[in-house]
Amino acid sequence: MASNLQNLDSLGGFSVDNTTIVNETFDIKNVNTLQVKNSFFADSYTEHYIMRGLNTSILEINDTGGQIFLPDNTINFIESTIVGVNDSGGGNLVQKLESAISVNSAGTLAEMSTMTTIIKDTVPQGQTWTINPFVGGSSNSFSYTTSRAGTTISIKWIAYTRVVSIQWT
C-alpha cells in the first residue's frame, strides 16, 4: 500500500515537552548533546559537550557523575577548552587540551597523546591547579581530572569539549 510522506512542519519551531529544540529562525536550542554525522561515513561522528566540576574532581556531563561515552574499537580526537576560577575571581586557569584516545574491543581507553596550550594562568602564588585527561575509569568512559593544592577556596571548573570518533579496527 502506498503512503504519502509529509514534511515536518511546525509553525514557530519544534519542541519536545514544551521545550523549544528548533526555533522559528532555525537555531538549535536546549539540547544536552549535539551529534553531527556525515551520511557518507557511517563509522564516524562528532559530539559536543559541556562538562563541570568543583575543586579536585572528575568533570561530569550531568549531575549523576556522567562521563563521555567512547565506543569500542575507535580512535577519538578530543579537544577541550577548560576554565577554572576561584570564588573570589582573582585566580583562574584556562587551558586547551587536544588528545588522541583509543578504545579497544573491551572498552579500555588509552591516551595516545595530549597537547596542552595554556591560554591564561593567574593561579595565585603558592597554589597549584591541574587538568589532565581521565581514562582510568569505567569502560568506555572519558573525562578530565582537576585538582587544586595550596588552598581551601572553591574552584569551579567548566569545559567545552568536542569529540570526533572514528571506528578504526
Phi and psi in radians as a Rosetta constraint file:
Dihedral C 1 N 2 CA 2 C 2 CIRCULARHARMONIC -1.357 0.35
Dihedral N 2 CA 2 C 2 N 3 CIRCULARHARMONIC 2.591 0.35
Dihedral C 2 N 3 CA 3 C 3 CIRCULARHARMONIC -2.350 0.35
Dihedral N 3 CA 3 C 3 N 4 CIRCULARHARMONIC 2.635 0.35
Dihedral C 3 N 4 CA 4 C 4 CIRCULARHARMONIC -1.704 0.35
Dihedral N 4 CA 4 C 4 N 5 CIRCULARHARMONIC 2.150 0.35
Dihedral C 4 N 5 CA 5 C 5 CIRCULARHARMONIC -1.491 0.35
Dihedral N 5 CA 5 C 5 N 6 CIRCULARHARMONIC 2.398 0.35
Dihedral C 5 N 6 CA 6 C 6 CIRCULARHARMONIC -1.854 0.35
Dihedral N 6 CA 6 C 6 N 7 CIRCULARHARMONIC 2.552 0.35
Dihedral C 6 N 7 CA 7 C 7 CIRCULARHARMONIC -1.265 0.35
Dihedral N 7 CA 7 C 7 N 8 CIRCULARHARMONIC 2.512 0.35
Dihedral C 7 N 8 CA 8 C 8 CIRCULARHARMONIC -1.232 0.35
Dihedral N 8 CA 8 C 8 N 9 CIRCULARHARMONIC 2.154 0.35
Dihedral C 8 N 9 CA 9 C 9 CIRCULARHARMONIC -2.364 0.35
Dihedral N 9 CA 9 C 9 N 10 CIRCULARHARMONIC 2.194 0.35
Dihedral C 9 N 10 CA 10 C 10 CIRCULARHARMONIC -2.438 0.35
Dihedral N 10 CA 10 C 10 N 11 CIRCULARHARMONIC 1.900 0.35
Dihedral C 10 N 11 CA 11 C 11 CIRCULARHARMONIC -1.079 0.35
Dihedral N 11 CA 11 C 11 N 12 CIRCULARHARMONIC 2.118 0.35
Dihedral C 11 N 12 CA 12 C 12 CIRCULARHARMONIC 1.560 0.35
Dihedral N 12 CA 12 C 12 N 13 CIRCULARHARMONIC -0.046 0.35
Dihedral C 12 N 13 CA 13 C 13 CIRCULARHARMONIC 2.231 0.35
Dihedral N 13 CA 13 C 13 N 14 CIRCULARHARMONIC -2.942 0.35
Dihedral C 13 N 14 CA 14 C 14 CIRCULARHARMONIC -2.286 0.35
Dihedral N 14 CA 14 C 14 N 15 CIRCULARHARMONIC 2.382 0.35
Dihedral C 14 N 15 CA 15 C 15 CIRCULARHARMONIC -2.380 0.35
Dihedral N 15 CA 15 C 15 N 16 CIRCULARHARMONIC 2.815 0.35
Dihedral C 15 N 16 CA 16 C 16 CIRCULARHARMONIC -2.185 0.35
Dihedral N 16 CA 16 C 16 N 17 CIRCULARHARMONIC 2.144 0.35
Dihedral C 16 N 17 CA 17 C 17 CIRCULARHARMONIC 0.895 0.35
Dihedral N 17 CA 17 C 17 N 18 CIRCULARHARMONIC 0.790 0.35
Dihedral C 17 N 18 CA 18 C 18 CIRCULARHARMONIC 1.154 0.35
Dihedral N 18 CA 18 C 18 N 19 CIRCULARHARMONIC 0.270 0.35
Dihedral C 18 N 19 CA 19 C 19 CIRCULARHARMONIC -1.877 0.35
Dihedral N 19 CA 19 C 19 N 20 CIRCULARHARMONIC 2.137 0.35
Dihedral C 19 N 20 CA 20 C 20 CIRCULARHARMONIC -1.127 0.35
Dihedral N 20 CA 20 C 20 N 21 CIRCULARHARMONIC 2.247 0.35
Dihedral C 20 N 21 CA 21 C 21 CIRCULARHARMONIC -1.842 0.35
Dihedral N 21 CA 21 C 21 N 22 CIRCULARHARMONIC -0.838 0.35
Dihedral C 21 N 22 CA 22 C 22 CIRCULARHARMONIC -2.168 0.35
Dihedral N 22 CA 22 C 22 N 23 CIRCULARHARMONIC 2.165 0.35
Dihedral C 22 N 23 CA 23 C 23 CIRCULARHARMONIC -1.591 0.35
Dihedral N 23 CA 23 C 23 N 24 CIRCULARHARMONIC -3.108 0.35
Dihedral C 23 N 24 CA 24 C 24 CIRCULARHARMONIC -1.162 0.35
Dihedral N 24 CA 24 C 24 N 25 CIRCULARHARMONIC -0.283 0.35
Dihedral C 24 N 25 CA 25 C 25 CIRCULARHARMONIC -1.798 0.35
Dihedral N 25 CA 25 C 25 N 26 CIRCULARHARMONIC 0.313 0.35
Dihedral C 25 N 26 CA 26 C 26 CIRCULARHARMONIC 1.175 0.35
Dihedral N 26 CA 26 C 26 N 27 CIRCULARHARMONIC 0.456 0.35
Dihedral C 26 N 27 CA 27 C 27 CIRCULARHARMONIC -1.524 0.35
Dihedral N 27 CA 27 C 27 N 28 CIRCULARHARMONIC 2.396 0.35
Dihedral C 27 N 28 CA 28 C 28 CIRCULARHARMONIC -1.529 0.35
Dihedral N 28 CA 28 C 28 N 29 CIRCULARHARMONIC 2.230 0.35
Dihedral C 28 N 29 CA 29 C 29 CIRCULARHARMONIC -2.283 0.35
Dihedral N 29 CA 29 C 29 N 30 CIRCULARHARMONIC 2.725 0.35
Dihedral C 29 N 30 CA 30 C 30 CIRCULARHARMONIC 1.006 0.35
Dihedral N 30 CA 30 C 30 N 31 CIRCULARHARMONIC 0.649 0.35
Dihedral C 30 N 31 CA 31 C 31 CIRCULARHARMONIC -1.804 0.35
Dihedral N 31 CA 31 C 31 N 32 CIRCULARHARMONIC 2.487 0.35
Dihedral C 31 N 32 CA 32 C 32 CIRCULARHARMONIC -1.327 0.35
Dihedral N 32 CA 32 C 32 N 33 CIRCULARHARMONIC -0.788 0.35
Dihedral C 32 N 33 CA 33 C 33 CIRCULARHARMONIC -2.435 0.35
Dihedral N 33 CA 33 C 33 N 34 CIRCULARHARMONIC 2.423 0.35
Dihedral C 33 N 34 CA 34 C 34 CIRCULARHARMONIC -1.933 0.35
Dihedral N 34 CA 34 C 34 N 35 CIRCULARHARMONIC 2.169 0.35
Dihedral C 34 N 35 CA 35 C 35 CIRCULARHARMONIC -2.020 0.35
Dihedral N 35 CA 35 C 35 N 36 CIRCULARHARMONIC 2.266 0.35
Dihedral C 35 N 36 CA 36 C 36 CIRCULARHARMONIC -2.048 0.35
Dihedral N 36 CA 36 C 36 N 37 CIRCULARHARMONIC 2.303 0.35
Dihedral C 36 N 37 CA 37 C 37 CIRCULARHARMONIC -2.214 0.35
Dihedral N 37 CA 37 C 37 N 38 CIRCULARHARMONIC 2.685 0.35
Dihedral C 37 N 38 CA 38 C 38 CIRCULARHARMONIC -1.801 0.35
Dihedral N 38 CA 38 C 38 N 39 CIRCULARHARMONIC 2.162 0.35
Dihedral C 38 N 39 CA 39 C 39 CIRCULARHARMONIC -1.125 0.35
Dihedral N 39 CA 39 C 39 N 40 CIRCULARHARMONIC -0.275 0.35
Dihedral C 39 N 40 CA 40 C 40 CIRCULARHARMONIC -1.494 0.35
Dihedral N 40 CA 40 C 40 N 41 CIRCULARHARMONIC -0.320 0.35
Dihedral C 40 N 41 CA 41 C 41 CIRCULARHARMONIC -2.223 0.35
Dihedral N 41 CA 41 C 41 N 42 CIRCULARHARMONIC 1.456 0.35
Dihedral C 41 N 42 CA 42 C 42 CIRCULARHARMONIC -1.208 0.35
Dihedral N 42 CA 42 C 42 N 43 CIRCULARHARMONIC -0.206 0.35
Dihedral C 42 N 43 CA 43 C 43 CIRCULARHARMONIC -1.620 0.35
Dihedral N 43 CA 43 C 43 N 44 CIRCULARHARMONIC 0.226 0.35
Dihedral C 43 N 44 CA 44 C 44 CIRCULARHARMONIC -2.570 0.35
Dihedral N 44 CA 44 C 44 N 45 CIRCULARHARMONIC 2.775 0.35
Dihedral C 44 N 45 CA 45 C 45 CIRCULARHARMONIC -2.846 0.35
Dihedral N 45 CA 45 C 45 N 46 CIRCULARHARMONIC 2.966 0.35
Dihedral C 45 N 46 CA 46 C 46 CIRCULARHARMONIC -2.266 0.35
Dihedral N 46 CA 46 C 46 N 47 CIRCULARHARMONIC 2.484 0.35
Dihedral C 46 N 47 CA 47 C 47 CIRCULARHARMONIC -2.298 0.35
Dihedral N 47 CA 47 C 47 N 48 CIRCULARHARMONIC 2.633 0.35
Dihedral C 47 N 48 CA 48 C 48 CIRCULARHARMONIC -2.114 0.35
Dihedral N 48 CA 48 C 48 N 49 CIRCULARHARMONIC 2.444 0.35
Dihedral C 48 N 49 CA 49 C 49 CIRCULARHARMONIC -2.396 0.35
Dihedral N 49 CA 49 C 49 N 50 CIRCULARHARMONIC 2.746 0.35
Dihedral C 49 N 50 CA 50 C 50 CIRCULARHARMONIC -2.047 0.35
Dihedral N 50 CA 50 C 50 N 51 CIRCULARHARMONIC 2.227 0.35
Dihedral C 50 N 51 CA 51 C 51 CIRCULARHARMONIC -2.116 0.35
Dihedral N 51 CA 51 C 51 N 52 CIRCULARHARMONIC 2.643 0.35
Dihedral C 51 N 52 CA 52 C 52 CIRCULARHARMONIC -2.444 0.35
Dihedral N 52 CA 52 C 52 N 53 CIRCULARHARMONIC 2.781 0.35
Dihedral C 52 N 53 CA 53 C 53 CIRCULARHARMONIC -2.873 0.35
Dihedral N 53 CA 53 C 53 N 54 CIRCULARHARMONIC 3.012 0.35
Dihedral C 53 N 54 CA 54 C 54 CIRCULARHARMONIC -2.393 0.35
Dihedral N 54 CA 54 C 54 N 55 CIRCULARHARMONIC 2.279 0.35
Dihedral C 54 N 55 CA 55 C 55 CIRCULARHARMONIC 1.011 0.35
Dihedral N 55 CA 55 C 55 N 56 CIRCULARHARMONIC -2.257 0.35
Dihedral C 55 N 56 CA 56 C 56 CIRCULARHARMONIC -1.587 0.35
Dihedral N 56 CA 56 C 56 N 57 CIRCULARHARMONIC 1.986 0.35
Dihedral C 56 N 57 CA 57 C 57 CIRCULARHARMONIC -2.813 0.35
Dihedral N 57 CA 57 C 57 N 58 CIRCULARHARMONIC 3.097 0.35
Dihedral C 57 N 58 CA 58 C 58 CIRCULARHARMONIC -1.849 0.35
Dihedral N 58 CA 58 C 58 N 59 CIRCULARHARMONIC 2.167 0.35
Dihedral C 58 N 59 CA 59 C 59 CIRCULARHARMONIC -1.108 0.35
Dihedral N 59 CA 59 C 59 N 60 CIRCULARHARMONIC 2.553 0.35
Dihedral C 59 N 60 CA 60 C 60 CIRCULARHARMONIC -2.192 0.35
Dihedral N 60 CA 60 C 60 N 61 CIRCULARHARMONIC 2.629 0.35
Dihedral C 60 N 61 CA 61 C 61 CIRCULARHARMONIC -1.633 0.35
Dihedral N 61 CA 61 C 61 N 62 CIRCULARHARMONIC -0.111 0.35
Dihedral C 61 N 62 CA 62 C 62 CIRCULARHARMONIC -2.688 0.35
Dihedral N 62 CA 62 C 62 N 63 CIRCULARHARMONIC -3.043 0.35
Dihedral C 62 N 63 CA 63 C 63 CIRCULARHARMONIC -1.608 0.35
Dihedral N 63 CA 63 C 63 N 64 CIRCULARHARMONIC 0.248 0.35
Dihedral C 63 N 64 CA 64 C 64 CIRCULARHARMONIC -2.065 0.35
Dihedral N 64 CA 64 C 64 N 65 CIRCULARHARMONIC 0.360 0.35
Dihedral C 64 N 65 CA 65 C 65 CIRCULARHARMONIC 1.442 0.35
Dihedral N 65 CA 65 C 65 N 66 CIRCULARHARMONIC 0.325 0.35
Dihedral C 65 N 66 CA 66 C 66 CIRCULARHARMONIC -1.198 0.35
Dihedral N 66 CA 66 C 66 N 67 CIRCULARHARMONIC 2.481 0.35
Dihedral C 66 N 67 CA 67 C 67 CIRCULARHARMONIC -2.109 0.35
Dihedral N 67 CA 67 C 67 N 68 CIRCULARHARMONIC 2.986 0.35
Dihedral C 67 N 68 CA 68 C 68 CIRCULARHARMONIC -1.300 0.35
Dihedral N 68 CA 68 C 68 N 69 CIRCULARHARMONIC 2.251 0.35
Dihedral C 68 N 69 CA 69 C 69 CIRCULARHARMONIC -1.479 0.35
Dihedral N 69 CA 69 C 69 N 70 CIRCULARHARMONIC 2.222 0.35
Dihedral C 69 N 70 CA 70 C 70 CIRCULARHARMONIC -2.045 0.35
Dihedral N 70 CA 70 C 70 N 71 CIRCULARHARMONIC 2.151 0.35
Dihedral C 70 N 71 CA 71 C 71 CIRCULARHARMONIC -1.170 0.35
Dihedral N 71 CA 71 C 71 N 72 CIRCULARHARMONIC 2.765 0.35
Dihedral C 71 N 72 CA 72 C 72 CIRCULARHARMONIC -1.033 0.35
Dihedral N 72 CA 72 C 72 N 73 CIRCULARHARMONIC 2.668 0.35
Dihedral C 72 N 73 CA 73 C 73 CIRCULARHARMONIC 0.978 0.35
Dihedral N 73 CA 73 C 73 N 74 CIRCULARHARMONIC 0.777 0.35
Dihedral C 73 N 74 CA 74 C 74 CIRCULARHARMONIC -2.238 0.35
Dihedral N 74 CA 74 C 74 N 75 CIRCULARHARMONIC 2.768 0.35
Dihedral C 74 N 75 CA 75 C 75 CIRCULARHARMONIC -1.956 0.35
Dihedral N 75 CA 75 C 75 N 76 CIRCULARHARMONIC 2.350 0.35
Dihedral C 75 N 76 CA 76 C 76 CIRCULARHARMONIC -2.214 0.35
Dihedral N 76 CA 76 C 76 N 77 CIRCULARHARMONIC 2.236 0.35
Dihedral C 76 N 77 CA 77 C 77 CIRCULARHARMONIC -1.780 0.35
Dihedral N 77 CA 77 C 77 N 78 CIRCULARHARMONIC 2.014 0.35
Dihedral C 77 N 78 CA 78 C 78 CIRCULARHARMONIC -2.074 0.35
Dihedral N 78 CA 78 C 78 N 79 CIRCULARHARMONIC 2.150 0.35
Dihedral C 78 N 79 CA 79 C 79 CIRCULARHARMONIC -2.130 0.35
Dihedral N 79 CA 79 C 79 N 80 CIRCULARHARMONIC 2.182 0.35
Dihedral C 79 N 80 CA 80 C 80 CIRCULARHARMONIC -2.345 0.35
Dihedral N 80 CA 80 C 80 N 81 CIRCULARHARMONIC 2.476 0.35
Dihedral C 80 N 81 CA 81 C 81 CIRCULARHARMONIC -1.919 0.35
Dihedral N 81 CA 81 C 81 N 82 CIRCULARHARMONIC 2.110 0.35
Dihedral C 81 N 82 CA 82 C 82 CIRCULARHARMONIC -2.113 0.35
Dihedral N 82 CA 82 C 82 N 83 CIRCULARHARMONIC 2.325 0.35
Dihedral C 82 N 83 CA 83 C 83 CIRCULARHARMONIC -2.103 0.35
Dihedral N 83 CA 83 C 83 N 84 CIRCULARHARMONIC 2.314 0.35
Dihedral C 83 N 84 CA 84 C 84 CIRCULARHARMONIC -2.091 0.35
Dihedral N 84 CA 84 C 84 N 85 CIRCULARHARMONIC 2.330 0.35
Dihedral C 84 N 85 CA 85 C 85 CIRCULARHARMONIC -2.440 0.35
Dihedral N 85 CA 85 C 85 N 86 CIRCULARHARMONIC 2.426 0.35
Dihedral C 85 N 86 CA 86 C 86 CIRCULARHARMONIC -1.512 0.35
Dihedral N 86 CA 86 C 86 N 87 CIRCULARHARMONIC 2.958 0.35
Dihedral C 86 N 87 CA 87 C 87 CIRCULARHARMONIC -0.970 0.35
Dihedral N 87 CA 87 C 87 N 88 CIRCULARHARMONIC -0.648 0.35
Dihedral C 87 N 88 CA 88 C 88 CIRCULARHARMONIC -1.389 0.35
Dihedral N 88 CA 88 C 88 N 89 CIRCULARHARMONIC -0.244 0.35
Dihedral C 88 N 89 CA 89 C 89 CIRCULARHARMONIC 1.369 0.35
Dihedral N 89 CA 89 C 89 N 90 CIRCULARHARMONIC -0.010 0.35
Dihedral C 89 N 90 CA 90 C 90 CIRCULARHARMONIC -1.448 0.35
Dihedral N 90 CA 90 C 90 N 91 CIRCULARHARMONIC -0.182 0.35
Dihedral C 90 N 91 CA 91 C 91 CIRCULARHARMONIC -2.331 0.35
Dihedral N 91 CA 91 C 91 N 92 CIRCULARHARMONIC 2.380 0.35
Dihedral C 91 N 92 CA 92 C 92 CIRCULARHARMONIC -2.685 0.35
Dihedral N 92 CA 92 C 92 N 93 CIRCULARHARMONIC 2.785 0.35
Dihedral C 92 N 93 CA 93 C 93 CIRCULARHARMONIC -2.397 0.35
Dihedral N 93 CA 93 C 93 N 94 CIRCULARHARMONIC 2.219 0.35
Dihedral C 93 N 94 CA 94 C 94 CIRCULARHARMONIC -2.186 0.35
Dihedral N 94 CA 94 C 94 N 95 CIRCULARHARMONIC 2.118 0.35
Dihedral C 94 N 95 CA 95 C 95 CIRCULARHARMONIC -2.315 0.35
Dihedral N 95 CA 95 C 95 N 96 CIRCULARHARMONIC 2.614 0.35
Dihedral C 95 N 96 CA 96 C 96 CIRCULARHARMONIC -1.967 0.35
Dihedral N 96 CA 96 C 96 N 97 CIRCULARHARMONIC 2.176 0.35
Dihedral C 96 N 97 CA 97 C 97 CIRCULARHARMONIC -2.005 0.35
Dihedral N 97 CA 97 C 97 N 98 CIRCULARHARMONIC 2.288 0.35
Dihedral C 97 N 98 CA 98 C 98 CIRCULARHARMONIC -2.136 0.35
Dihedral N 98 CA 98 C 98 N 99 CIRCULARHARMONIC 2.024 0.35
Dihedral C 98 N 99 CA 99 C 99 CIRCULARHARMONIC -2.179 0.35
Dihedral N 99 CA 99 C 99 N 100 CIRCULARHARMONIC 2.645 0.35
Dihedral C 99 N 100 CA 100 C 100 CIRCULARHARMONIC -1.976 0.35
Dihedral N 100 CA 100 C 100 N 101 CIRCULARHARMONIC 2.096 0.35
Dihedral C 100 N 101 CA 101 C 101 CIRCULARHARMONIC -2.162 0.35
Dihedral N 101 CA 101 C 101 N 102 CIRCULARHARMONIC 2.207 0.35
Dihedral C 101 N 102 CA 102 C 102 CIRCULARHARMONIC -1.780 0.35
Dihedral N 102 CA 102 C 102 N 103 CIRCULARHARMONIC 2.654 0.35
Dihedral C 102 N 103 CA 103 C 103 CIRCULARHARMONIC -2.260 0.35
Dihedral N 103 CA 103 C 103 N 104 CIRCULARHARMONIC 2.195 0.35
Dihedral C 103 N 104 CA 104 C 104 CIRCULARHARMONIC -1.508 0.35
Dihedral N 104 CA 104 C 104 N 105 CIRCULARHARMONIC -3.041 0.35
Dihedral C 104 N 105 CA 105 C 105 CIRCULARHARMONIC -1.220 0.35
Dihedral N 105 CA 105 C 105 N 106 CIRCULARHARMONIC -0.257 0.35
Dihedral C 105 N 106 CA 106 C 106 CIRCULARHARMONIC -1.674 0.35
Dihedral N 106 CA 106 C 106 N 107 CIRCULARHARMONIC 0.012 0.35
Dihedral C 106 N 107 CA 107 C 107 CIRCULARHARMONIC 1.510 0.35
Dihedral N 107 CA 107 C 107 N 108 CIRCULARHARMONIC 0.183 0.35
Dihedral C 107 N 108 CA 108 C 108 CIRCULARHARMONIC -1.459 0.35
Dihedral N 108 CA 108 C 108 N 109 CIRCULARHARMONIC 2.248 0.35
Dihedral C 108 N 109 CA 109 C 109 CIRCULARHARMONIC -1.593 0.35
Dihedral N 109 CA 109 C 109 N 110 CIRCULARHARMONIC 2.572 0.35
Dihedral C 109 N 110 CA 110 C 110 CIRCULARHARMONIC -2.399 0.35
Dihedral N 110 CA 110 C 110 N 111 CIRCULARHARMONIC 2.265 0.35
Dihedral C 110 N 111 CA 111 C 111 CIRCULARHARMONIC -1.414 0.35
Dihedral N 111 CA 111 C 111 N 112 CIRCULARHARMONIC 1.986 0.35
Dihedral C 111 N 112 CA 112 C 112 CIRCULARHARMONIC -1.438 0.35
Dihedral N 112 CA 112 C 112 N 113 CIRCULARHARMONIC -0.703 0.35
Dihedral C 112 N 113 CA 113 C 113 CIRCULARHARMONIC -2.914 0.35
Dihedral N 113 CA 113 C 113 N 114 CIRCULARHARMONIC 2.703 0.35
Dihedral C 113 N 114 CA 114 C 114 CIRCULARHARMONIC -2.515 0.35
Dihedral N 114 CA 114 C 114 N 115 CIRCULARHARMONIC 2.301 0.35
Dihedral C 114 N 115 CA 115 C 115 CIRCULARHARMONIC -1.939 0.35
Dihedral N 115 CA 115 C 115 N 116 CIRCULARHARMONIC 2.251 0.35
Dihedral C 115 N 116 CA 116 C 116 CIRCULARHARMONIC -1.965 0.35
Dihedral N 116 CA 116 C 116 N 117 CIRCULARHARMONIC 2.253 0.35
Dihedral C 116 N 117 CA 117 C 117 CIRCULARHARMONIC -2.004 0.35
Dihedral N 117 CA 117 C 117 N 118 CIRCULARHARMONIC 2.128 0.35
Dihedral C 117 N 118 CA 118 C 118 CIRCULARHARMONIC -1.503 0.35
Dihedral N 118 CA 118 C 118 N 119 CIRCULARHARMONIC 2.048 0.35
Dihedral C 118 N 119 CA 119 C 119 CIRCULARHARMONIC -1.545 0.35
Dihedral N 119 CA 119 C 119 N 120 CIRCULARHARMONIC -0.762 0.35
Dihedral C 119 N 120 CA 120 C 120 CIRCULARHARMONIC -2.640 0.35
Dihedral N 120 CA 120 C 120 N 121 CIRCULARHARMONIC 2.378 0.35
Dihedral C 120 N 121 CA 121 C 121 CIRCULARHARMONIC -2.417 0.35
Dihedral N 121 CA 121 C 121 N 122 CIRCULARHARMONIC 1.738 0.35
Dihedral C 121 N 122 CA 122 C 122 CIRCULARHARMONIC -2.125 0.35
Dihedral N 122 CA 122 C 122 N 123 CIRCULARHARMONIC 0.692 0.35
Dihedral C 122 N 123 CA 123 C 123 CIRCULARHARMONIC -1.142 0.35
Dihedral N 123 CA 123 C 123 N 124 CIRCULARHARMONIC 2.246 0.35
Dihedral C 123 N 124 CA 124 C 124 CIRCULARHARMONIC -0.992 0.35
Dihedral N 124 CA 124 C 124 N 125 CIRCULARHARMONIC 2.545 0.35
Dihedral C 124 N 125 CA 125 C 125 CIRCULARHARMONIC -1.003 0.35
Dihedral N 125 CA 125 C 125 N 126 CIRCULARHARMONIC 2.417 0.35
Dihedral C 125 N 126 CA 126 C 126 CIRCULARHARMONIC 1.572 0.35
Dihedral N 126 CA 126 C 126 N 127 CIRCULARHARMONIC -0.095 0.35
Dihedral C 126 N 127 CA 127 C 127 CIRCULARHARMONIC -1.934 0.35
Dihedral N 127 CA 127 C 127 N 128 CIRCULARHARMONIC 2.690 0.35
Dihedral C 127 N 128 CA 128 C 128 CIRCULARHARMONIC -2.280 0.35
Dihedral N 128 CA 128 C 128 N 129 CIRCULARHARMONIC 2.165 0.35
Dihedral C 128 N 129 CA 129 C 129 CIRCULARHARMONIC -2.085 0.35
Dihedral N 129 CA 129 C 129 N 130 CIRCULARHARMONIC 2.333 0.35
Dihedral C 129 N 130 CA 130 C 130 CIRCULARHARMONIC -2.341 0.35
Dihedral N 130 CA 130 C 130 N 131 CIRCULARHARMONIC 2.695 0.35
Dihedral C 130 N 131 CA 131 C 131 CIRCULARHARMONIC -2.368 0.35
Dihedral N 131 CA 131 C 131 N 132 CIRCULARHARMONIC 2.251 0.35
Dihedral C 131 N 132 CA 132 C 132 CIRCULARHARMONIC -2.491 0.35
Dihedral N 132 CA 132 C 132 N 133 CIRCULARHARMONIC 2.606 0.35
Dihedral C 132 N 133 CA 133 C 133 CIRCULARHARMONIC -1.058 0.35
Dihedral N 133 CA 133 C 133 N 134 CIRCULARHARMONIC 2.508 0.35
Dihedral C 133 N 134 CA 134 C 134 CIRCULARHARMONIC -2.032 0.35
Dihedral N 134 CA 134 C 134 N 135 CIRCULARHARMONIC 1.895 0.35
Dihedral C 134 N 135 CA 135 C 135 CIRCULARHARMONIC -2.065 0.35
Dihedral N 135 CA 135 C 135 N 136 CIRCULARHARMONIC 0.053 0.35
Dihedral C 135 N 136 CA 136 C 136 CIRCULARHARMONIC -1.722 0.35
Dihedral N 136 CA 136 C 136 N 137 CIRCULARHARMONIC 0.258 0.35
Dihedral C 136 N 137 CA 137 C 137 CIRCULARHARMONIC -1.492 0.35
Dihedral N 137 CA 137 C 137 N 138 CIRCULARHARMONIC -2.545 0.35
Dihedral C 137 N 138 CA 138 C 138 CIRCULARHARMONIC -1.267 0.35
Dihedral N 138 CA 138 C 138 N 139 CIRCULARHARMONIC 2.902 0.35
Dihedral C 138 N 139 CA 139 C 139 CIRCULARHARMONIC -0.945 0.35
Dihedral N 139 CA 139 C 139 N 140 CIRCULARHARMONIC 2.424 0.35
Dihedral C 139 N 140 CA 140 C 140 CIRCULARHARMONIC 1.124 0.35
Dihedral N 140 CA 140 C 140 N 141 CIRCULARHARMONIC 0.279 0.35
Dihedral C 140 N 141 CA 141 C 141 CIRCULARHARMONIC -1.949 0.35
Dihedral N 141 CA 141 C 141 N 142 CIRCULARHARMONIC 2.291 0.35
Dihedral C 141 N 142 CA 142 C 142 CIRCULARHARMONIC -2.192 0.35
Dihedral N 142 CA 142 C 142 N 143 CIRCULARHARMONIC 2.523 0.35
Dihedral C 142 N 143 CA 143 C 143 CIRCULARHARMONIC -2.819 0.35
Dihedral N 143 CA 143 C 143 N 144 CIRCULARHARMONIC -2.831 0.35
Dihedral C 143 N 144 CA 144 C 144 CIRCULARHARMONIC -2.240 0.35
Dihedral N 144 CA 144 C 144 N 145 CIRCULARHARMONIC 2.534 0.35
Dihedral C 144 N 145 CA 145 C 145 CIRCULARHARMONIC -1.753 0.35
Dihedral N 145 CA 145 C 145 N 146 CIRCULARHARMONIC 2.447 0.35
Dihedral C 145 N 146 CA 146 C 146 CIRCULARHARMONIC -2.142 0.35
Dihedral N 146 CA 146 C 146 N 147 CIRCULARHARMONIC 2.586 0.35
Dihedral C 146 N 147 CA 147 C 147 CIRCULARHARMONIC -2.542 0.35
Dihedral N 147 CA 147 C 147 N 148 CIRCULARHARMONIC 2.759 0.35
Dihedral C 147 N 148 CA 148 C 148 CIRCULARHARMONIC -2.390 0.35
Dihedral N 148 CA 148 C 148 N 149 CIRCULARHARMONIC 2.575 0.35
Dihedral C 148 N 149 CA 149 C 149 CIRCULARHARMONIC -2.507 0.35
Dihedral N 149 CA 149 C 149 N 150 CIRCULARHARMONIC 2.600 0.35
Dihedral C 149 N 150 CA 150 C 150 CIRCULARHARMONIC 1.508 0.35
Dihedral N 150 CA 150 C 150 N 151 CIRCULARHARMONIC 0.189 0.35
Dihedral C 150 N 151 CA 151 C 151 CIRCULARHARMONIC -2.726 0.35
Dihedral N 151 CA 151 C 151 N 152 CIRCULARHARMONIC 2.738 0.35
Dihedral C 151 N 152 CA 152 C 152 CIRCULARHARMONIC -1.981 0.35
Dihedral N 152 CA 152 C 152 N 153 CIRCULARHARMONIC 0.007 0.35
Dihedral C 152 N 153 CA 153 C 153 CIRCULARHARMONIC -1.220 0.35
Dihedral N 153 CA 153 C 153 N 154 CIRCULARHARMONIC 2.417 0.35
Dihedral C 153 N 154 CA 154 C 154 CIRCULARHARMONIC -1.141 0.35
Dihedral N 154 CA 154 C 154 N 155 CIRCULARHARMONIC 2.442 0.35
Dihedral C 154 N 155 CA 155 C 155 CIRCULARHARMONIC -2.150 0.35
Dihedral N 155 CA 155 C 155 N 156 CIRCULARHARMONIC 2.139 0.35
Dihedral C 155 N 156 CA 156 C 156 CIRCULARHARMONIC -1.664 0.35
Dihedral N 156 CA 156 C 156 N 157 CIRCULARHARMONIC 2.401 0.35
Dihedral C 156 N 157 CA 157 C 157 CIRCULARHARMONIC -2.071 0.35
Dihedral N 157 CA 157 C 157 N 158 CIRCULARHARMONIC 2.416 0.35
Dihedral C 157 N 158 CA 158 C 158 CIRCULARHARMONIC -2.439 0.35
Dihedral N 158 CA 158 C 158 N 159 CIRCULARHARMONIC 2.460 0.35
Dihedral C 158 N 159 CA 159 C 159 CIRCULARHARMONIC -2.321 0.35
Dihedral N 159 CA 159 C 159 N 160 CIRCULARHARMONIC 2.425 0.35
Dihedral C 159 N 160 CA 160 C 160 CIRCULARHARMONIC -1.878 0.35
Dihedral N 160 CA 160 C 160 N 161 CIRCULARHARMONIC 2.082 0.35
Dihedral C 160 N 161 CA 161 C 161 CIRCULARHARMONIC -2.182 0.35
Dihedral N 161 CA 161 C 161 N 162 CIRCULARHARMONIC 2.355 0.35
Dihedral C 161 N 162 CA 162 C 162 CIRCULARHARMONIC -2.100 0.35
Dihedral N 162 CA 162 C 162 N 163 CIRCULARHARMONIC 2.254 0.35
Dihedral C 162 N 163 CA 163 C 163 CIRCULARHARMONIC -2.049 0.35
Dihedral N 163 CA 163 C 163 N 164 CIRCULARHARMONIC 2.204 0.35
Dihedral C 163 N 164 CA 164 C 164 CIRCULARHARMONIC -1.901 0.35
Dihedral N 164 CA 164 C 164 N 165 CIRCULARHARMONIC 2.062 0.35
Dihedral C 164 N 165 CA 165 C 165 CIRCULARHARMONIC -2.034 0.35
Dihedral N 165 CA 165 C 165 N 166 CIRCULARHARMONIC 2.286 0.35
Dihedral C 165 N 166 CA 166 C 166 CIRCULARHARMONIC -2.312 0.35
Dihedral N 166 CA 166 C 166 N 167 CIRCULARHARMONIC 2.237 0.35
Dihedral C 166 N 167 CA 167 C 167 CIRCULARHARMONIC -1.107 0.35
Dihedral N 167 CA 167 C 167 N 168 CIRCULARHARMONIC 2.357 0.35
Dihedral C 167 N 168 CA 168 C 168 CIRCULARHARMONIC -2.384 0.35
Dihedral N 168 CA 168 C 168 N 169 CIRCULARHARMONIC 0.016 0.35
